[in-house]
Amino acid sequence: MKHTQLKDNHGRIINYVRLAVTDRCNLRCFYCMPEEGIQFLDRKDIMSYEEMYRLLNVLKSMGVDKIRITGGEPFVRKDIMPFLQKIKHDVMPRSFSITSNATLLHHHMEEIPKLFDALNISLDSLDPNRFHEITRRDDFRQVRDNISALIASGLNVKINAVVMDGKNIDDIIPFVEWTRNENIEVRFIEEMPFNGTRNADDISNWDYKQILGHIRTEFTELEALPYISSSTSMMYQVKGFKGKVGIIPAFSRTFCGTCNRIRITAKGELRTCLYSNKGFDLLGPMRSGISDDELRILIRDVVQKKEKNGFEAAKDRNGYIPIYESMTTIGG
């Protein structure tokens, strides 16, 4: 049976889901979670692979054909590869990608390029000491080796770097320089207040305008590329360079008007906006025995309450009150 395309209450087509397969991570990046970590979910409270598979098939029937797997760190979950292969070959999304910190990719390097259209890697510094300060772990060399292997495989590799005043500003120019001879995308992300303890007043003042201005002090031939509708990133390229540079105004939220995405957390909550504190439980109803048709109705009802933008979503928090939630629980 053919079902109508999923749309929100603002007329936007929703065709992209970010599915978190775990809330666990083997790094402790300070902007994502406290040094001591967070209280991770019990195994029984996390969606099983079978439940995730069912949910993705229901969403596919509603026109959602772009899937990104997130975490936590997806590759820390046991038996992740058979699940990913099942999505690729059975759900058959138009676009299939994953976000990873690249620490464990060497265990699956043969399979990964066959599975994904793109792989986003969270890497905030090209300096081993700064990497350790940010992640509180000593995995820099393994990460760089894995990235080199991915690039050599021909996979579309995107590097996501959160820009943080006093932490990694000195990495901005080297990151751009990296695109000179490598066909990769390096994307700079405005810092967001999601580490489980901090509030919005604590974050960096490096917004997308300041990041762009800083890059242009060194690379005067940086040219803007055409904007792709629903993209979160403003893309650029230094004339003559192989790779590209992007800036994601994650805190400024200038891209919300064309939002086409929803998030599913590891515990089966549907999130319609990253900045909202509302999570709509899908796992409970699924485990209580609702049919696929009933699940579709529930999803449509939730999407019809989708916020217009991240600023409207933040109003539920009375403006910029503390956001005591870790990105690893939301699904990066």
N, C-alpha and C positions, 0 to 999 in steps of 0.2 A: 504494500500500500504506500502510495506517495503522500508525503506530508508537506504542509506549507513551510516555507522558509522561516526560520526563527528571526524575529525582529523585536527590537525593544520599543518602549513607549515614545521614543524620539524618532522613530522611523528608520533607525540604523539596522542594517542587516548584521546579524551576529553569526559569524562563520568560523570563529577561532576560539579554541579552548586551550588553556594552560592547565595541565593536570599534574598535581604534585603526587608523586608515588611514595614519598616518605617525608617526615619532618626532621629526620636525622641528618647530620652532616659531620664529616671528619675534620673540618676546619672550625676555627672559632673567631671569624672575622669580627672585629669589635663593633662595626656598624650594623651587623646582622644579629648578633646575640651577645649576652654577657660572657665574660671570660669563663665562668663556671658552667656555662651551658644553660639549657632550659629544661623544664620538666617535660620530657618527651612522652608522646602518647603510648598507652599500652597497646600491645599488638592487636588485641580484640577491638580496639577503637579505630583502627586504620582499615581502610578499604582493602579487601582482598583483590588479587589480580582478576578474579572472575567478576567481581563487582565493578571494577574499573572497566573491564572489557564490555560488560553489559551497558554501562553508562555511555561509553564512547560510541557504541553501536546505536543507541537511542539518539544521541546527539547527531550522528551521521544522518539518520533518517529525517532530521530537522534542518539539514543543510550545512551542518558544521563539518567542514572538510579540511581544516587546518589544525593540526595538533602539535603542541609543544609539551614535552615532558620536563617537569621541574622537580625540585625537592624543597628543602634539604638538598642533599647530594644524591641524585638518582642511583648512582652506581654503588652506594653502600647497602642498598636493599638486596637481599638474597634472591637469587634466581631472576634477576631483572631482565637478562638477555632473552630468554624464551618468551617473556611477556612482550617485550619490544618487537620481537620478530612476529608474534601473533598479530599485533596491531598493524604492522607493515603489510603483512600478506593477507589478513582477513578483513580488517577495517578499511584498508587501502585509502588512507587520507591523501588528498591532493598535495598537501605539504606536511612533512613530518620532520620535526627537529627536536633538539634536546638542549638543555642548559646544564653545564657541569663545571666543577672547579678543576677538572682535568687531572686530578691526583691519581685516579685509578684506571684511566683509559688504556694504559698499556696492557691490561689484562684482556681487553676486547678489541684490540687495534685492527684485527683482520675483519671483524664483523661490522664495526661502526660505519665505515664509509659506504657499505652496501645498504645500510638501514636508513640513513638520514639524508635529507636535502641540505641541511645546515646544522652546524654545531656551535652553540654559543658558549664561550668559556669566560668565566669570571676570573679576571686577573687584574689586580690593582697596582702592581708595580713590576718593573723590570729589574729592580735591584734586590738581590737576595736578602739583604738586611731589612729593607723596608717591607718586603714580602712577609718576613717573619714577624715584624712588629704588627702588621695588619692582621695576619691570619692566626698568629700565635702558634704556628706550626712551621716545620723546616722541610717543606716539600717542593721548594722552588725548582731545583734541578730536574726532578721528575716531571713537573708540570711543563717546563720548557721543552724537555725531550719529547713529551707526548704531543705538544703543539706542533713541533717540527715534523713529527711523523704524520700528523693529520694533514698539514699543509702539503707534504710530499704525496699524500694519497689523492690529492685533488679535491677533497671535500671543501665545501664552502665554510670557511672558518671565520667566526666573528668573535672578537675580543671585547668584553665589557669591562670597563674600568670606572669605578666610582671615584669621583674627584673630591678630595678631602683636604681642606686647608690645613697646613701644618703636617700633613702626612705624606702625600704623594704628588704635590704640585711639580716637583722636579722630574716626574716621570712623563708629563704631558708631551714635551718635545721629543723625547726618545720614542714614545709610542707612535707619534706621527712619523718619525724617521723610519720606523719599522715597516711602514707601508711603501717605502721607496722601491724595494726589490721583491716584496712578497705580495701575492694577490690575496690579501686579507682585508677585513674591515675591522678597524679599531674604533670603538664607540665609547665616548665619554658620557658618563651618567651623573646628573646632579644627585648629590647625596639626599637620602630620605631618612626620616626619623623612625626606622623600624629595627631596633635591636633589642627590644624587650625592656629597656630601662630609660632611654633618652626621650626628650620631647623635641618639638620642632624648633625651639629656640636654640638648641645645641648644635644644629647642623651647620655645615660649611656655607659661606656666603658666595661660593663660586657657582653662579648660575650659568646658563648656557651662553649668555652674552659675554661674560668674563672669560669663559673657557675659549670661546671663538676668538676673542681679541688677543688672548695670550698666544694661541697658535699662530695667528697672523703676524705677531712680532718676529717670528722666526721664518715662517713660510708665507711669503708675500704673494705667491702664486696659487694660493688656496682658492679653488673655484667651487661655487655651489652647484650641486647636481639637482636634476628635476625631483620635485617632491612626489612621493608615492602615497596615494590616498590610504588612510588608516595606519600609516607607518608612525611609529613613535620616535623615529630618528630623523634629524635633519642631516643630509649627507653632503659630503664635500670630497674633493680630491685635489691633491697638489699636482699641478701640471707636470706631466712626465712620470709621475709615480704609478706603480702597478696597482697598489691597494687604495682603499678609500678610508675616509675618516667620517665618523658620525658623532652627533651630539644629541643626547636624549634628555629633554627638559623634564625630568621625572618629578621634580618638586614644583617647577613653574607650571606644569600641566598644560602646555599650549596645544597638545595633540588630542585632547579629549573629545573634541567635536566630531571626530571621525572614528571613534572607538568601535571596534568590531569584535571585542573579546569578552570572555568570561573566564573565571578561575574556579577550579575545583581543588579544594585542599585535600590533604591526605586522609582526613577524617570524614570526607564526603560532604563538605560544606560548599555550596555554590556561592561564590563571591562575584558580584556584578561590578565592583570597583575596588581597586587596590586601597583607596583611601577611606573606604567605608568600614565601619565596625560591625556591619550586619553580615552574618553568615546564615544561609538558609540550608537546613539539614536535608540532604537527599538520602543519606545512608540509612537513617532510621526507617523512613517509609519503604525503602527498597528491602530492608530486612524484615519488615512487617508483611511483605507479600504483595505490594501493589504491582499492577500490570505495567507493561511498557507504555500503553496508552495513558494510564494514570500518571506515570512518570513524566511523559511529555507535557501533559497538562500542568503539572507542578512546575516544571522548568519554565514553561511559557508564562505562568503567573508571576514567577520570580523576576524573569527578564523584563516583564512589563512594569517593574518597579525600579529599573536600572537608573542610576543617577545620571544627570545630564553631563556632569564633569566631576573632576576630583575635588573641586571647591565646594560643590553642592554636597558631595559625600562627606566632606570634612565638617559640615555644619552639624552633623549628628554628634560630633565631638565638641560642640560649642566653640568652633574655631580651632585654634591650634593648642588644645590642651594636650597633656602628655599622651603619647601613643605607646602603651605598654604591651607591645606585641612584636614578636620577632618575625623577620621576613621568612625565616625557615618554617614557621607555622602557617604562613599565608600561602606560600608557594611562589617563590621568587619570580 
